[in-house]
């Protein structure tokens, strides 16, 4: 079996851990792509594991489970890894017991609390400033985050480096666009956790005990999904069912290791 550029891709048979993007890869908005259920069944039948990874920190895992269940995919908590979870683990590992001011949704704050992270509302007590994709943003939060950045020495992190989040009419400001507001007045930018940083991939490999050689990331966006694979040193598969086109791959500088028309082609190889 060869990919769309004629590359021999039989070696994909040896992969065990499949990190899957969702929108544009297994579904489009609310329409499941044909072959998705067979693809997931196939991974399980060869003794592999799949994990859905997403940069969206505004929705909880429960909301994603509901969405996939409605589409006929059985999924539970263990099958997901969001930038919110990665952020929580990052904080626990690097800044345990520190007080975190979170400019994010109530859902993100609740998730962080479940991990035992200390959340504070007080500028004075803040030791870590965390910015998420905050669809409940208020000027009060912007003001406090600005004050923290200008009056204190804190760790400055953000859940995901996406500039815009797709909605019906186009894009609304996502996490990085919000952080750029602070850059314009302070000259400071955060350390980003989500795709294309390798952090999420590293955490999932560590959690399930898989090596880089056994791991593959599948997605439709070159600058997030595929770049993540490159940054993490794992195989990347670009499927042409979402954002990236063949022209983008030929003319762009982010090159997937493997390019296939859809996930149905991966099923055939496995
Ligand atoms: Mg996608």
Boltz pocket constraint, residues with backbone or C-beta under 6 A from the ligand:
constraints:
  - pocket:
      binder: B
      contacts: [[A, 21], [A, 22], [A, 23], [A, 24], [A, 25], [A, 219], [A, 220], [A, 221], [A, 242]]
      max_distance: 6.0
